[in-house]
Every structure is written in C-alpha cells, then in structure tokens.
Amino acid sequence: MADYGTKASVPGSDVSTIADYLLSYSSSWPLLKVGDTGQFLSNVTHNLGYPPLFFIATASGQIDEQAATYSVSSTSLNRSAGVGSPRYYICRQPLNQNFTSTILPGSSTQGSMDYDYGIKVARDGKSAESSDLRDYALHSGTRAPMVQKIDNGVMSNTGLGLGYERIVPHGLPYVPLAFAFIMPTVNTLGLTNNEYSIIPDSTGVAGYYYQITSTSIYVTADPFFFASPPTIAIAILKNPYTLDTVARTYP
C-alpha cells in the first residue's frame, strides 16, 4: 500500500487521530457515488459494464428492501413485474468486484465545529460559492457513505439456517450499515436469473434473508426455492448504524 494519499475529517475532528468513520473521505477507500437517479418508468440502461449497487426508494423516501422485482445486470436496471414509478439510485460501485478497505482505529471525540473552514468541491457546471448542498460532489460539512467491503461469492449448502448460508465478517468495532444482493440461476421465487436483486431483512420473510450483527453479515436461503447455490454480493459501509445527527440542511 502506498505511503501517500489524502484524507479529510468532518468538522470538529482531528484528521490525524480520528477514527475512519468520522472522515469525510480518504483516498484509501471509495465513497458510495450515485451515478444515476430518477423515477423508474421503464428499464434503465446504464451501460457501466458491471452490475452496480442500486437502491429503490418508496414514496416516503425510505429504501425499499422488499423490492425483489427489481434487478440489475452489467447494462441495465430492470423490473420483472409490478407497476409504479419509485425513485431508483444506481451507484458507481461494482457488486462483482471484491474490495476490502483498511480499518483506521482512533478517537471518536469531536470538538467544537467551525463551518467557516473545510473542503468543498463543486459538481461540474456548479459554483463553489453555492449555498445549495446538492451542487457539491464533496462537502466536509456533510456525510457520505464510505465503502468498507464488497464481498462476492457463492453460498454453501450447510444445512443450517434455511440451508444455504454465507457469512461475511466485517471486522469493524461497531454494527455497520450493510446491504445484500442475490444473483440466482433457476428459482421459484420469481427472481430474475443471473441478475442481482436486493435481499430483504429477516422481518416476516421466508425463502431468503440477511442479518447484520456486531461481527458479520449473515445471509441464508432455502434450497427448496433455488436449483443451485446463489451468488451473493455484500456491500458493507464504514458508516455505523447509529450515527450522530447531521445538522446541515438545504437552503
């Protein structure tokens, strides 16, 4: 690993001693970048050349973890059934390329915040003098999701859980935000073959689900519904499940 790079902390945090999750960014790991968003009216072509991490949002603005009819390939975001025009987010983060970030331990103590100092980078065509946070690619007065790990692999038939299992340790000293995606072949759950769909959490779900613990991300699936072990992609963020309140607002 190179001895050179850049990093910036959030206001009130000493960049030389603060824990990695209190950084605004570091050149040692990627931020989760939204490459395309809009109202889903029909299948969306992205042509990124890889299956990207994606989200579907409900009308209330929450991430829809039950959106199993949506799936992504290396060229498009697709819907196999259903109606409606929810908002989609396609992120420039491959689900099929494994990545593990370094973990930087440190202090979590923040001092007083002075928003007169910081780092901001305007988006193409926008002004760095703008008061609208949507005009910035990077602003140290805000927080962005930081990628800790992408883990892609095939489930094993252990006979435990629902039958198929995959366990991915995250190594973080807290419960992180994480998301899970499944790419099955032939199945009887209506999931699109050979494309990645969102895995729901364990609340009221049968067939397959995922759980986040203090040590790992756990995924299980019932072999009754799948002709062969599915491929699983786990996206783990450095951001803790419990975060300080972000106080920056739009104008």
N, C-alpha and C positions, 0 to 999 in steps of 0.2 A: 504494500500500500504506500502511496506517495506521502511524503512528509509535508506537502504543501497543499493548501486549499483555502476556502473561505467559509466563514460561518457568522451568523448574526443572531443575537438573543432578542427576546421580547423585552419591552421597556421594563426597567427595574431589576434586570437580571445581569449579573457579571458574566460576560460571554466566556471568560477563561475558566470559570468554576461551576457554572450552572449545569444541571442535568440536561441531557439531549432533548427531552420532550419540551423544554422551555426555550428552545432555539426557534427563531423564525425560519431559518433554513441552514443547511450545511451542504457543502459540495460533496460530502461523503455519502449522501443518500438523496433520492428524488422526493420532491413534493408531488402530491397527487394532483395532476393537472387536468382540468376539464378541456377537452379538445372540441367538443360539440355538444350543444344542448338545444332543446326546442320542444314543441308539443308534438307528440307522436301521432301522426296522421296516417302514415303507411311505413313500410320497411325503410330504414335509414341506411344509405350507403356511406360507409366511412373510408373504405379502401386503405386502411392503415397497414395491411399486410400481416397483422397478427390479431388474435381475439383480445379485445381490450376489456378492462374492468369497466362495468357500467352500473348505473342505478336507474330505477324507475321511482318517481315521486308521486304520492297521492295528491288529491286536490287540497288537502290540508297542509301540504308541504313536507310530509313525513316520507322516509324511504320505505317503499313497499317491498317487504321481504316475502310476500306471498305471490309475487309476480312471476310465476313459473311459466306462463305462456310466452314470456319474452326470452330470447336467447341471442347470443352473439357469435359470429364467425369472424374470419380474418378479413371479411369485406363488408359486412353489414350487421345491423341490429334488426332483429326480426320478431314478428308476433305470429304465433301459430293459431291463436283463437282469441275470441273476445272483441270487445269494442271499447270506445273511449279514446280520449286524447291526453293521457298523462304526460307529464314532463319527463324527458329522458336526459341522462347525463352520460356521455361517452368520454372516458378518461384515457389519456395517453400513457397507459400502463399495461404492458402485456401480461396476460394471465398464463401464458405458456412458457415464460422465461423465468427460471428461478433466480432469486436475488435475496441476499441476506445482508443487512446493514450492520455496522459496528454499533455497540451499545456504549454510550458515554455516561458513566455514573457521575454524580455531582450533587451540588446543593439544589434544593427546591425552594430556598428562601428568596423572596423577591423584595426589593426595597421600594422606595418611592418612585413613581413613574412620572417622567417628564416627556410629554409628547412633542416638545419643541425640537427634539433630537431623534434621529432614526434613519432608516433606509427605506426609500421608496423607488420603484421602477414602474413607469407608466406603460400601459399597453400601446401597441402600435397605433399611431394616429391620435393618441390622447395626450393631455398635458400633465406634467409632473406637478403642476400647481393646482390641479383639480381637487375639489373637496368631496368628490364622489368616489368612494372606495371601489366601485365597480370598474373604474378607469385604470386600476393598477394591476400589474402582473405580480408585484411583490410590495408589501407594505408592512413594516415592522410593528405597526400598531394593531395588526390583525393576526389571526392564527390560520395556518393552512395545514391540511392533513399531510403527515410525513410518513413515507413508506419504510417500515422496518423489515418486512419479509414478504416475498412472494414464493409460495411453495406449491409446486405442481407435481402430482403423482397419482398412481393407480391405487385404488382401495384394495385391502386384503380381506379375504373371507376368513375371519377369525372365529365365527360362531358366537361371538359376544355382541353386546349391543343389539342391533337389529340383524346382525350377520356380517355385513361388510363394515369395515372400520378404516379410518385414517386419523392418526393423532400427530399434530404438528406442534412441538414445543416452541414457545416464543422467546423465552429467556429474559423477559422484562420483569422488573421488580414491582409490577402492578398489573391490573387487568386492563388490557388494551382494547381499543376498537378494532374489530376484525370482521371480515366478510368472507363468505364461502360460495363457491360456484361449482357446478357439476356438469360434466360432459359425458353423457351416457351413449351407449350404442342402442340396440333394440331394447325397448322398455314398454311397460303397460300403463305408465303414469301420464302419458301424453307429452312427455318432454321431447324436444327436438333432438334427433340423433346427431352426434358429432358436432354439437354446438354447446356453448356454455350458458347455463341458466343459473339464476340465483337460488341458493339453498335457503329454505326458511329456518327459523329457530325452532326450538322444541315445543313451543306453546301450541297445544292442540293439533299437532301434526303427526301423521303416520306415514310410513314409507321411507322417509329420509329426513334428516335434520342436522343442525350443528349447534355446538355449545362452546362458549368461551369460559375458560377457568383462569385461575391465577398462574397457571404454568403452561397451558397449551390450548390449542383449538382442536375440538373433537368433532368428527363427522361420522355418522353411521347411516347405513342404507339397508333395506330389506332385499335379499337376493330374489325373493318371490317376484319382485317387480322388474328386475334387471336381468337380461340374458347373460351378461358378463360384468365383471367389476368395473364401475365407472371411474373416469379420471376426475380428480378433484383439484381445484385451484383455491388456495387460501391466501387472502390478502390481509396482512397484519400491519396496523399503523402504529407509529410511536405514540400517538395521542392516547392518554389514559381515558378510560370510560368515564371517570369523574374528573372534570376539568374546572379550573377557575372560570368565573364569568367573564366573557369577552364584552367589554363595555363600548367598543366602537360601533357607531351607527351610521346609516346613510343620511345624507343631508335632507 
